[in-house]
Amino acid sequence: MRVSVVIPARNEERRLPLTLSSLLSQKGVEILKVIVVDDGSDDRTAEVAKEFYVEVIKTNRKSRLNLAGTPYMARVINLGLRRLAEVDSDFTMILGADHILPPHYLKEITRRMMEEDVVVASGVIRGEVVRKDIDVRGSGRVILTSWFKELGYEYPENWGFEAWLIYKALSMGKKVRVYKDLITRTQRETATSPIRYYYWGKGMKALGYHPLYSLARALLIGSRDKVKGLYLIKGYFSKTDYYYDVMHYVRRYQAKLLFKSPVMLS
């Protein structure tokens, strides 16, 4: 299988070497092209990437704010995808700059995707709990290139863009999968600050999540951390642009989950 990869990176000179080493050491697949999108780093991120002979694109970002989880990150990833558009790959992977893959990750995930006719899939990060097949990771996500190109080969620059791709696939009758036995690891913990829950709420709103489902999810999270629950619901009731192509499907999907089992909310 032939794979192309986009890695968004900002100030990742210390973590990028292990990530690139694990990627370029993948067994049983051909890595056609790797694009590192250097998002305004003020360290040696670009130089480190070039030491691994991968291509580097630089943004003109000046802000020091952490924009992970915002529509801006879709724009950063899209810069890399545009450079890959002419590459004849079978699969495209989006990979975080701190994400370390086991040696047979790509071989195994692409084999299963072909056998099961899956268009988007990922493994899981060690220590994270995944309950549903739609919980496909953003980093380590592998996408069938031919299908992705039918959609324009880019993410929409809106809140919840990673989840949009999953719901778009499902709304088209396509399969998505999380392979829980394909375990990866990251070099730092995934951020879970209240502002990330606010962003999550905005994504839920943009995707058309059912209000009752969203409220139940906020209450569940609030039972563990009141501030995070409040930020999520604040994000959900903020102003966003809707994904009109999937919102009706998402609303029906969430309604089924809501009335099927409260456990599915967790």
NORVEN-V131261 format. One record per helix or strand of 3 or more residues. SS is the DSSP state (helix for helix, strand for strand). FROM is the first residue (numbers start at 1). LEN is the number of residues. If there is no record, write none. Layout:
BEGIN
SS	FROM	LEN
SS	FROM	LEN
END
This chain:
BEGIN
strand	2	8
helix	13	12
strand	30	9
helix	45	7
strand	55	4
helix	71	14
strand	91	4
helix	105	12
strand	118	8
strand	141	4
helix	145	6
helix	161	11
strand	175	12
helix	194	14
helix	211	14
helix	226	11
helix	247	14
helix	262	4
END
